[in-house]
Each structure stands twice: as structure tokens, then as C-alpha cells.
Amino acid sequence: MKDYSAQLARQLQQMGLTITAEQQQQLIAYLELLIKWNKAYNLTAVRDPQEMISRHLADSLSILPYVEGQRIIDVGSGPGLPGIPLAICKPDCQITTIDSNGKKTRFQQQVKLELGLTNLTVVHSRVEAYKPEPFDAVISRAFASLNDMLDWTHHLCADKGIFLAMKGLYPEQEISTLRNGFCVKQTHSLSVPECDAERHLLILGRA
């Protein structure tokens, strides 16, 4: 297995993120599991491992400075993005990931087991059918439109909690038609090394 540690370390430095050496090793271990499982189970359309570092690991961690609260849920998590990188880098937080695709949640369970991520809970369910105690933050990455996200996940967010929507292009139209009762609290342009596409984070809350 090629050593991808130097590329990851360089990109984390470019983003101004301080991640321990042990956490970086865990991120690489997760990447290696994703590469291995992807060959059989088609977990992500990104095939090139170096591209995975930028488009999956660095992209997931680009929101790290804006993640608040102790209990966080990643909805439509797929193979665990951004939930698993966040669980690795925020060991004091309880991270839940949820996805309706069984092969993707089975992969996540294997990652949890192999990396010993005791702060990670993996849920195989449709988002709207999952009724836990509300979370401090609800994160979605390429999941749905803002209104669909709020429709499907509003019950997962505590009254004073926040929604973090990871987007590509700045979604002006979605913001202009945002459903009543919610507002955009902050917007951030994200810089992801070796990623040409625009990336934005929208932080929403109840109005």
C-alpha cells in the first residue's frame, strides 16, 4: 500500500488544521479500508486514492473549525463522510452517522471496529424514520437541497442546534426559497487543497 501520509499532512497544513500524528495515522487507515472495500462494493465513484485524500478526507475536515456541540449526526453519510474523519479528529464528541444503504453502513461498522472508534455510532435507517434524542448539530454533505434537508432532518436537531450544509456552488436560489422557521446564520467559503471546484458551508438554525 502506497504511503499517502505526506500528502495528507501537506493538505492539513495548507488548511491550517492541527491534527495529531495518531489521528493522521487513523485517517490513512480509514482511507486504506475505503480503497480496499471500494473495489468490491462501489462505495464511492472516486477511484484514485490521491483524489480520495483531497475530495474525501480534506473536504470532510474543511468544516472542522465550524463543528460545535457534543452530539453530532452526519445524515446520508455514505461510506462515512464526513462523519468518520470528524469522529477521528474530535474524539471527545459523540458522532452518529446514518445512511439507508446497508453495504455502506456495514463498511462503516467495520471501520469503527478496526480503528476502535468508541465515539462513533453507525445507524442503518432512512433519516426520516430515525427518532433519537435531538442532536447539537446535523451535518449533510451533498445530501439534498436545503429545504429537503430541513424537511427530512428537522426532528434530529435540538431547538438551539445548528444544521451544517456542505455545498459546492453557493446556493443562492435555495437560500432565497428557504422554508419558514429557518434562517442562514453563517456562510463560509471552504478552501480544499487540490480541489478545483467551489466549496461552501452554510450554517442554518431555527429562526
ZAMI-57404 format. One line per 10 residues: number of its first residue (from 1); their letters; for each residue y, x, z of N, C-alpha, C. Coordinates in steps of 0.001 Angstrom, whole numbers, plus 524288, in hexadecimal, padded with zeros to 5 digits. Atoms other than C-alpha are relative to their C-alpha. Last residue first. Layout:
NUM) A) Y X Z Y X Z Y X Z ~ ...
END
This chain:
207) ARGLILLHRE) 7FA51 80093 7FFD4 87B0B 7757E 83360 8019D 7FD9B 80536 ~ 7FE73 8057B 7FFBC 86D13 77A13 83558 805E6 7FF99 800AE ~ 800FA 80266 7FAF2 86B06 78805 8310E 8017E 7FA40 7FFC0 ~ 7FE5C 80564 7FF66 86A49 7906A 82502 7FED7 7FE16 80582 ~ 8016B 801B8 7FABC 869B0 79F06 822BA 80256 7FA92 800C9 ~ 7FCB5 80444 7FE03 86994 7A28A 8145A 7FE03 7FE75 8055D ~ 8020B 802C0 7FB75 8642D 7AFBC 81045 803F7 7FBE8 8019B ~ 7FC66 80246 7FC31 866BB 7B4EC 802AF 7FCFE 7FD91 80488 ~ 802B0 80235 7FB7A 85FDA 7BDD1 7F907 80419 7FE06 803D5 ~ 7FCA4 8017E 7FB9A 8644C 7C138 7EB49 7FCB3 7FDB0 80457
197) ADCEPVSLSH) 7FE7A 8057E 7FF87 859F6 7C772 7E2A1 80398 7FF28 804B0 ~ 7FB59 80121 80322 859D1 7D603 7DFCA 8020A 7FA7A 800DA ~ 8008E 80571 801AA 85080 7D9A9 7EAD4 80505 7FE7C 7FD2B ~ 80367 8003C 8049A 84ED3 7E843 7ECC7 7FEB4 7FA63 7FE5E ~ 80084 7FB70 80371 854D8 7E762 7FA59 7FC0B 7FF14 7FB98 ~ 80577 7FE47 7FFC7 85758 7D9A4 7FFA1 7FF58 8048E 7FC3A ~ 800DB 7FB82 8036C 86591 7D67E 802BE 7FA71 801F1 800C3 ~ 803CE 7FC2D 7FE2F 86780 7C8EB 80838 7FF57 80458 7FBFD ~ 8022F 7FD8D 804A8 873BE 7C0C7 8063F 7FC70 80461 801D7 ~ 80023 7FA4C 80049 875B1 7B8EC 8129A 7FDAF 801AC 7FAC9
187) TQKVCFGNRL) 802B2 7FE2B 804B3 87999 7AAD2 814C2 80066 805F1 7FFDA ~ 7FECE 7FAC1 801E5 87CB9 7A4CD 821E9 7FD46 800DB 7FAC4 ~ 7FD25 7FD2B 7FBE7 87D47 7977C 82879 801B1 80571 7FE32 ~ 800DC 7FA62 800A8 8797E 78ED5 81CF5 80364 802D4 803FB ~ 7FBB8 7FCF5 8024D 87958 780CA 821AA 7FE55 805B3 7FF79 ~ 800F5 7FA62 8000A 86FBE 7760F 8251B 80494 802D6 7FD6F ~ 8022E 7FE5B 7FB04 87119 767D0 82932 7FEE7 805D0 80054 ~ 7FCCE 800F3 7FB55 872F8 7628C 81B8F 7FD2F 801DE 804E5 ~ 800A3 80518 7FD73 86AF4 768A7 8108A 80352 7FFA6 804F6 ~ 80309 7FF98 7FB26 8702E 7746A 80934 7FFF0 7FACC 802E5
177) TSIEQEPYLG) 802B5 80508 7FF55 87515 770BD 7FBA2 7FCB7 7FFF1 80501 ~ 7FC48 8044E 800E2 87F89 77B5C 7FA76 7FD7E 7FAAB 800D4 ~ 7FC6E 8005B 7FB85 87671 78558 800AF 80397 7FB4A 7FF66 ~ 80303 801E5 7FB7E 86BA3 782CD 7F6C7 80386 7FF55 804C5 ~ 80126 8058E 800C5 87578 7840E 7EB9F 7FD0A 7FDB8 804A2 ~ 7FB48 80337 7FF48 87AD3 790E8 7F0C0 7FEDA 7FA2C 7FF92 ~ 80136 80557 801C4 86D70 79742 7F269 80491 7FC2E 800C0 ~ 7FD41 80340 7FC26 87141 7A5CD 7F2B7 7FFB6 7FA44 7FE45 ~ 7FA86 80106 80146 866FE 7ABF0 7E9E2 80275 7FC79 80424 ~ 7FE82 7FC31 803F1 85A69 7B00F 7F091 805CE 7FF76 7FEE8
167) KMALFIGKDA) 7FF1D 801CC 80553 85856 7A8AE 7FD3C 80101 80496 7FC56 ~ 7FF8E 7FB54 80348 85333 7AACB 80AF3 8001B 7FE44 7FA50 ~ 80204 800DA 8054A 855FB 79EA8 81322 80106 804E3 7FCC0 ~ 7FEA9 7FB77 8032D 8577A 7A127 821B9 7FD63 7FF55 7FAB4 ~ 8035B 7FF89 804A0 857CB 79465 8295C 801DE 804BD 7FCE8 ~ 7FDC4 7FED8 80520 85DC7 794E8 836EA 7FBBB 80015 7FBD1 ~ 80280 7FBE6 8030E 85ADE 78F2B 84439 80292 800AF 7FAB0 ~ 7FC2D 7FBCA 800A1 8641A 78752 84CD0 7FDB6 8049E 7FCF0 ~ 7FAD2 80248 80109 85C5D 77AA7 84B73 80421 8043A 7FF06 ~ 7FD78 80201 7FB4B 84F79 7822A 84A8A 8058D 7FE26 7FEB4
157) CLHHTWDLMD) 7FB81 7FCFB 7FE0B 849CE 783CF 83CE5 80262 7FD5A 804C5 ~ 801E2 7FB06 7FDDB 83C25 77F64 838DD 80450 8030F 802C1 ~ 802AC 80107 7FB04 84014 77120 8370D 7FE09 80504 8029C ~ 7FC11 800FE 7FBE8 84A05 7753B 82CA4 7FD7C 7FF23 80556 ~ 80080 7FC9C 7FB64 83F22 77B9B 824A8 803B2 7FEA8 8047A ~ 80566 7FEDA 7FE75 83BDD 772B0 8192F 7FF9B 802DA 80531 ~ 80329 804CD 7FFAB 84903 76C20 816F3 7FAA4 8011C 80262 ~ 7FE41 802E9 7FB63 85089 77894 81A2D 7FCD1 7FB03 800BC ~ 8015A 7FD09 7FB54 8489F 780AC 8108E 8016D 7FCFF 804F2 ~ 805A1 8009C 7FF2A 849AD 7761A 80643 7FE49 802E9 804E9
147) NLSAFARSIV) 800F3 8054C 7FE13 8586C 775D5 80815 7FA34 7FEF7 800E7 ~ 7FE1F 8008D 7FA9C 85994 784A2 80716 7FECB 7FA99 8022C ~ 7FA50 800BF 7FFC1 85119 78522 7FAE9 80198 7FF54 805B8 ~ 7FE69 80501 8024C 8435D 78A3F 7FD08 805EE 7FFE1 7FFC9 ~ 80360 8045A 7FE78 83B74 795B2 8024F 8015D 7FAFB 7FD1D ~ 8019C 80223 80516 840DE 7A219 7FC50 7FC7C 7FB41 800BE ~ 7FF03 7FC12 8041A 84120 7A79A 80A1C 7FDD2 7FDC7 7FAEB ~ 802B5 8011B 804F1 84254 79DDC 8153F 801A8 80408 7FBF2 ~ 7FED8 7FC8F 8046B 8454B 7A0E9 82370 7FD0E 7FE2A 7FB2E ~ 8039D 80166 8042F 84641 7972D 82EA9 80191 80331 7FB38
137) ADFPEPKYAE) 7FE6D 7FEC7 80560 84CBF 79C4C 83B0B 7FBA0 7FE89 7FC40 ~ 7FA88 7FE2C 7FFED 84CAD 79881 8496C 80207 8010D 7FA82 ~ 7FF15 7FA5A 80004 8402B 79092 847A4 805DB 80136 80033 ~ 7FC55 7FDCA 803D7 83C9E 7828A 84AFB 8012A 805CD 800E2 ~ 7FAF5 7FFA2 7FD49 8304E 77FBF 852FD 803D5 802A6 7FC41 ~ 80010 7FCE7 7FB2D 825C2 77D56 848D4 8050E 7FF2D 80323 ~ 7FC56 80233 7FC28 8243B 7726A 83EC8 7FFC4 80308 8052B ~ 80058 7FCA2 7FB5D 81E00 777B9 83245 8042C 7FE51 803E3 ~ 80416 8021D 7FC8E 81C08 76D09 82809 7FFA1 802FA 8052D ~ 7FE3F 80507 7FDD8 828F1 76F9D 820F3 7FC0A 7FD9A 803C9
127) VRSHVVTLNT) 7FB9C 7FF6F 7FC62 825B5 77E07 81F4F 80152 7FACF 802A5 ~ 7FB30 80166 802B6 81850 77BBA 81955 8046C 7FFFD 803FB ~ 7FE69 8057D 7FFE9 80E67 782E4 8215D 80462 7FF2C 7FC1C ~ 8016D 8020F 8052B 8076A 78FD2 82398 80110 7FA28 80008 ~ 8015A 80594 8003E 80E9F 795C3 82F32 7FEC7 7FE8D 7FA56 ~ 80098 801A6 80575 80F25 7A453 83268 7FE09 7FA60 7FFE5 ~ 80359 8049D 8004B 81483 7A865 83FB4 7FFDF 7FE34 7FA5A ~ 80031 802FA 804DF 819E1 7B641 84106 7FC2C 7FB6F 80081 ~ 7FB70 80384 80017 81E1C 7BC8B 84DF1 80028 7FC98 7FB1B ~ 800B7 80421 7FC14 81098 7C27C 8503A 8048B 7FC1A 80019
117) LGLELKVQQQ) 7FAE0 80286 7FF64 81179 7CA3C 84395 7FF85 7FB4F 803AB ~ 7FF40 80150 7FA78 80580 7D2E4 84543 8053F 7FD71 80121 ~ 7FB54 7FD42 7FE05 806BB 7D8F7 837B3 80112 7FEC9 805B8 ~ 8005B 7FA5B 800F5 7F8D4 7D5A5 8336B 804A2 80305 80243 ~ 80471 7FD9B 7FD4E 7F881 7C833 839C4 80018 805EF 7FF76 ~ 7FF02 8007E 7FA59 80610 7C3C4 83587 7FBCB 802D7 8031B ~ 7FBDA 7FC39 7FEB9 80385 7C8FC 827CD 80118 7FFF3 805DD ~ 80278 7FAD7 8003D 7F6A4 7C171 82738 803F4 8044B 8014F ~ 80332 7FF80 7FB3B 7FD82 7B50D 82BC8 7FD61 80561 80029 ~ 7FC78 7FEF5 7FB9F 807B5 7B715 8210F 7FCF8 800B1 80524
107) FRTKKGNSDI) 7FE2A 7FA94 80071 7FD13 7B821 816C1 80385 80165 8049D ~ 8047D 7FCC2 7FE70 7F701 7AB8F 81BB6 80164 805CD 7FFA5 ~ 80006 7FFC4 7FA47 804A7 7A558 81AF9 7FB45 8030D 80202 ~ 7FB8C 7FCE1 7FE27 805B5 7A939 80CA1 8002D 8003F 805F7 ~ 80145 7FA74 800DE 7F802 7A499 80940 80479 80384 801DF ~ 803D3 7FDCE 7FC67 7FAAF 79792 80FD7 7FED4 805C0 7FF28 ~ 803FF 7FD71 80334 80727 79429 80898 7FC36 802FD 8038A ~ 8041B 803D6 8011D 80F11 78A54 810AD 7FB83 80259 7FCD6 ~ 800BA 800B1 8059E 8177F 794EA 816D6 7FB6F 7FC3C 7FF2F ~ 802D7 804AF 8019C 81D24 79726 8245A 7FFBB 7FFBC 7FA13
97) TTIQCDPKCI) 7FFCC 800AE 805AE 82158 7A392 82B35 7FCCC 7FB2F 7FEA1 ~ 803F9 80371 80238 824BD 7A404 839AC 800B3 7FFEE 7FA15 ~ 7FF5D 8017C 8057A 82C09 7AF72 83FCD 7FB70 7FC84 7FE5C ~ 804AE 802D4 80198 82D77 7B110 84E82 800E5 7FDEC 7FA76 ~ 7FF5E 80566 801CA 837EE 7BB5A 850AD 7FAAE 7FDAA 7FEA2 ~ 7FEAD 80340 7FB7B 8369D 7C7B4 858F1 800C7 7FA44 7FE8B ~ 804A2 8010D 7FCC2 82F34 7CEC8 84E0D 80120 7FC8F 804B8 ~ 7FDC7 802B8 7FB7A 83AB9 7CD68 8449A 7FB8F 7FE83 803BB ~ 7FB14 7FD74 7FE75 8378C 7D780 83A0A 802C1 7FD50 80488 ~ 800C2 7FA68 7FF03 8292C 7D401 8382A 804EC 80263 80268
87) ALPIGPLGPG) 80342 7FFA1 7FB48 82B87 7C55A 839A2 7FF14 805B9 8017C ~ 7FCAF 8012F 7FB7C 836C6 7C660 82FE2 7FCE9 8006D 8050F ~ 7FC76 7FB9A 7FEF9 82E05 7CD5C 825FB 803A1 7FF07 804AB ~ 802FC 7FB94 7FDE1 823DD 7C28A 8282F 80367 804E1 800A6 ~ 801C8 8007B 7FAA0 82D48 7B712 826D9 7FD37 804BF 80239 ~ 7FEF9 7FB23 7FD1B 834B7 7BB2C 81A98 7FD90 8003D 8056F ~ 7FAD1 7FDC7 8012C 82BA3 7B95E 813A9 80440 7FBEB 800B3 ~ 7FD9C 7FE2B 7FB22 81E28 7B698 81944 80555 80272 7FF59 ~ 8032F 7FBF1 7FD8D 8156E 7B54F 80D3B 80281 80255 804E8 ~ 80320 7FD3C 803F4 81BE5 7A84B 80A01 7FC83 8040D 80294
77) SGVDIIRQGE) 80022 7FA54 7FF34 8257D 7A54B 8150B 7FCF0 802F9 7FBD8 ~ 801AB 7FE8D 80544 828FE 7978D 810DB 7FF5B 805D9 7FF94 ~ 8027B 8046D 802AD 8306E 79675 81DB3 7FECE 80168 7FA4C ~ 7FF5E 7FECA 80593 8331D 7A270 8262C 7FCFF 7FBD7 7FCFA ~ 80414 801A8 8039E 834A2 79DED 83447 8018E 80139 7FA60 ~ 7FE46 8002B 80575 83C43 7A4B4 83F19 7FB69 7FE3F 7FCA0 ~ 8043A 802AE 802C6 83B7C 7A3C1 84DE2 801CC 7FEDA 7FA72 ~ 80511 7FDF9 7FE4E 8439E 7ADB2 85553 7FB84 7FDB3 7FCE4 ~ 8037C 80372 7FD1F 850D2 7AB8F 84EE8 7FAC9 80289 80133 ~ 7FED1 800DE 7FA79 858CF 7B218 8445E 7FBD7 7FC90 80275
67) VYPLISLSDA) 80402 80349 7FD98 855EF 7B815 8370A 800FE 7FFAE 805DF ~ 7FDFB 80557 7FF60 8627B 7BD09 830A7 7FC1A 7FC55 802AA ~ 7FB69 8002D 7FC97 86072 7CBD7 8319B 801E2 7FA74 8014C ~ 800FF 7FE8A 7FA89 85266 7CA65 82C80 804DE 7FFC2 8037C ~ 7FD9E 803FB 7FC99 85642 7C322 8200E 7FF94 80163 805C5 ~ 7FA55 80028 800ED 8542B 7CEFC 81725 802AD 7FBFA 80382 ~ 7FD34 7FDA1 7FB9F 846BE 7D092 81D77 805E9 80006 7FF40 ~ 800FA 802E3 7FB28 8401D 7C6F7 81448 80358 80210 80478 ~ 7FD78 8051A 8007D 8467F 7CD0C 80847 7FF54 7FCD4 804FB ~ 7FA5A 7FF44 7FF47 842A4 7DAB4 80CB4 802E2 7FAC6 7FFB6
57) LHRSIMEQPD) 7FEC8 7FDDE 7FAD1 83462 7D6B9 80E8C 805E7 80072 800E4 ~ 80273 802C8 7FBA3 83278 7CD63 8031A 801AF 8022A 8054F ~ 7FF7B 805AA 8009C 83AD4 7D0CF 7F75E 7FD95 7FCE2 8046F ~ 7FAA6 801EA 8009D 83D40 7DF0E 7FADD 8004D 7FA0E 80046 ~ 7FCE6 7FDE0 7FBAA 83013 7E31C 8006A 8058C 7FDD8 7FFB8 ~ 800FA 8031B 7FB49 828F5 7D9EB 7F723 80352 801E5 8049D ~ 7FCB9 804A6 80080 82F56 7E0BC 7EB87 7FF59 7FC79 804C8 ~ 7FAA6 7FE36 7FEF8 8294E 7ED75 7F019 803E4 7FB83 7FF86 ~ 7FF0A 7FF14 7FA6F 81C29 7E68A 7F12B 80592 801CA 8013B ~ 7FEDE 7FA72 7FF3D 81CBF 7E11E 7E32F 80156 80110 805BD
47) RVATLNYAKN) 804C8 7FCDC 8000A 81615 7D3E4 7E274 800FA 805C0 80162 ~ 7FE5C 7FA83 80041 820CE 7CA23 7E5C7 7FB22 80367 800A0 ~ 7FFB1 7FE8B 8058D 81B37 7BCAA 7E29A 801B3 805AB 7FF52 ~ 7FAA6 7FF51 801E3 8172D 7BB2F 7F0D5 7FFDC 801B8 7FA4A ~ 7FC66 801C6 7FBEC 80AFE 7B68D 7F801 805B0 8005A 7FE4D ~ 7FB1E 8015E 802AD 80209 7B797 7EC22 8040C 7FDBD 803C9 ~ 7FE2A 80542 7FE93 7F579 7B6F3 7F427 80545 7FE79 7FDA9 ~ 803FB 80421 80011 7ED00 7C230 7EF6B 8024E 7FA86 8006D ~ 80371 7FF34 80485 7F69C 7CCE1 7EB95 7FC10 7FB88 7FF78 ~ 7FD83 80253 8049A 800B0 7C785 7F51C 7FC88 8007C 7FB27
37) WKILLELYAI) 80165 8058F 80065 7F7B1 7CA44 80092 8021F 7FD92 7FB01 ~ 805B5 8009D 8003E 7F86C 7D91B 7FED0 7FE84 7FA40 7FF14 ~ 801CF 7FDCF 804FC 806FA 7D9E0 7FBA5 7FA28 7FEE0 7FF48 ~ 7FE23 8038F 8041A 80A31 7D0BC 80704 7FE36 801D8 7FA99 ~ 80357 804AB 7FFDA 801B3 7D8A7 81043 8018C 7FC2B 7FBB3 ~ 80518 7FE64 8020F 808B2 7E51C 80BFB 7FC22 7FB78 80011 ~ 7FFA1 7FF5D 805AE 81604 7DEB3 80DE3 7FAA9 80148 7FDA9 ~ 7FFAF 80553 8022C 81240 7DA56 81BA4 80030 80035 7FA05 ~ 80549 80228 7FF63 80E0D 7E83E 81EFA 7FFC5 7FA67 7FDDC ~ 80329 7FDB6 80430 81B05 7ED0C 81952 7FA63 7FDF2 80049
27) LQQQQEATIT) 7FE2C 80258 804EA 82284 7E3A6 8221E 7FCD8 80209 7FB64 ~ 8023C 80547 8003E 81A34 7E807 82DA9 801A5 7FD2F 7FB00 ~ 8059A 7FF6B 8011F 81D78 7F64C 82AFD 7FD63 7FAA6 7FF85 ~ 80060 7FEA4 8058B 82BF4 7F2B6 82A54 7FA49 800B2 7FE61 ~ 7FF1E 804D4 802FD 82AA1 7EBE0 8376D 7FFAD 8010C 7FA22 ~ 804B2 80340 7FF65 82493 7F821 83D5A 80082 7FAE8 7FCE4 ~ 80419 7FDBF 80353 82F7C 800A5 837CB 7FB09 7FCBA 80047 ~ 802F8 7FBAE 7FDC1 83988 7F7B0 83E1C 7FBCD 801E8 7FC2B ~ 8054D 801F2 7FF06 842B3 7EF87 835AE 7FCCC 80492 80205 ~ 802C0 7FC42 7FCAF 8515C 7F1D3 8355E 7FACE 7FD99 80195
17) LGMQQLQRAL) 80381 8023C 7FC0C 85718 7EA4F 829F0 7FD3E 8045E 802FE ~ 7FDC8 7FF30 7FACB 86313 7EF3C 8228D 7FCAB 7FDC8 80461 ~ 7FE49 8050C 7FDF1 85EA1 7E935 815AE 80253 80074 80578 ~ 7FBDC 801FA 80377 85E20 7F692 80F19 80224 7FAC8 801FA ~ 7FB45 7FCFA 7FEE6 85667 7FBA7 81AD3 80498 7FE08 7FCB0 ~ 7FE18 801D2 7FAE4 84C68 7F0C5 81965 80510 802CA 80173 ~ 7FD87 80519 800C9 84B53 7F418 80AEA 80210 7FDBE 8051E ~ 7FB1D 7FF54 802ED 848F4 80283 80D8B 802D6 7FAC1 7FF6A ~ 7FC2D 7FD9E 7FC75 83ECA 7FFB8 8181A 8054E 8008F 7FD59 ~ 7FE66 803F3 7FC2F 83785 7F66F 80EFA 8043F 8022B 80395
7) QASYDKM) 7FCDB 803F0 802BD 83761 8005B 803EA 801FF 7FBDD 803C4 ~ 7FAE5 7FDA3 8012E 832E5 80B39 80D0B 8038F 7FC17 7FD44 ~ 7FCA5 7FFBA 7FB5A 827FF 802E0 812DF 80577 80200 7FEB9 ~ 7FB1B 802AE 80150 821D6 7FF19 805DA 8040F 80077 8045D ~ 7FC9E 8004C 7FB6D 816A6 808BE 806D8 8054C 7FDB1 7FE6B ~ 7FB3E 7FCE1 8006B 80CFF 805BC 7FBF8 8035B 7FF45 804E3 ~ 7FB50 80355 80000 80000 80000 80000 804E0 80377 80000
END
